[in-house]
Amino acid sequence: MTQQTETELVPRLAAKHDVPEDAVRTLLEALRRSGGSMAQFNHPALGGFGQWSSGMIMISDMFNDHLKAKVAALATDLAAFVRHNPEETAQSAEEVSYRSGESRRADWWPGDLGQPASTGSQNAMRYAVFPAEKRLAIDDGGHITVYDTADHAISGVAQAQGSSATLTFTSQKGTVRVSDLRKID
C-alpha cells in the first residue's frame, strides 16, 4: 500500500466502495480503537449497527449480502491503512456509543486494563474487551465487573433485549456466555 494521508484516503475509498465519506470516517474511527483488528459501528450506509473483524462481518441489514461484502471490503482496506499508519491512529479519550453515535468519556473501566480493542453499549449496559490482558469489563447500570477471558479471543458480541438483557460473545471456540467466565475481584 502506498503511503497516503487520511485526507487522501477517505474520498478515494468512498468512491471505490460507493459509500459516503462520513461512512468511511465512521468505520475508520471504529477501527482505530482496536489498532485495525476489529470494529463496531453504526451508520445507515453501512447497514446500520455492525461489527467487523477479519473473516467476520455482521450488519443489521443481515440478509443484504451485497452490502455485507461492500462493508467487509471497505473495512479490510481501512484496517490495512490503520495498521500501516500507526502515527495517524493514536487513541483518543473519546468513544462513540454503539447505540447513539454520541461521544462520551471512555474511561469507565479500571485504569490498569489500558485501552480496549473493542467497546460497545446498548441501553444501560456496556462492555470493553482487552485481549492483551485477557479481560472483559462490563458496566451494567453503573455496576462494573471484570472477567478473565482465559484463552478466548473475543471477536463478536450479541446482546439479548428485554427485562433480562444479557451479553454473549463469540470466540475461536464458539459462543461464550459471560456466566462461563471467571469474575476478577
ABEGO torsion letter per residue (X at the ends): XBBBBAAAAAAAAAAAAGBBAAAAAAAAAAAAAAGGABBBBBBAAAGEBBBBBBGBBBBABAABAAAAAAAAAAAAAAAAAAAABAAAABBBABBBBAAAGBBBBAAABBAAAEBBABBBBBEABBBBBBAAAGBBBBBBGGBBBBBBAEABBBABBBBBBEABBBBBBBBAAEBBBAAABBBBX
